[in-house]
Amino acid sequence: MPLAAVLDAGGLYPLPLRDTLLRVAETELYTAYWVSESSTRSSATSSPTVAPAISRHRLTDAMSRTFDVLAAAVASDAQAVVT
């Protein structure tokens, strides 16, 4: 059974790293799982005139995203998380 890893969208940002991670997954050395970035985005919009609300909104988004990635890791029984 190959290693299972959850790939966070931040870890897939640099093209060479994304290419390497996905090509290695194609060879079945590990099974790649990831959380769709659109599923972790908040539907709330932020206004540039309300700085404290933006900060709370960004913190809440970051925390929500972290928990989504953690939930994906637990659900997939992943041994690694790449962020």
FENQUI-V453495 format. One record per backbone hydrogen bond with DSSP energy under -1.0 kcal/mol. CO is the residue of the C=O (numbers start at 0). NH is the residue of the N-H. If there is no record, write none. Layout:
# FENQUI-V453495
CO/NH, CO/NH
This chain:
# FENQUI-V453495
2/30, 3/78, 3/79, 4/32, 5/81, 7/10, 13/17, 14/18, 15/19, 16/20, 17/21, 18/22, 19/23, 20/24, 21/25, 22/26, 23/28, 24/27, 30/4, 32/6, 36/39, 46/49, 49/53, 50/54, 51/55, 52/56, 53/57, 54/58, 55/59, 56/60, 57/61, 58/62, 59/63, 60/64, 61/65, 62/66, 63/67, 64/68, 65/69, 66/70, 67/71, 68/72, 69/73, 70/74, 71/75, 72/77, 79/5, 81/7
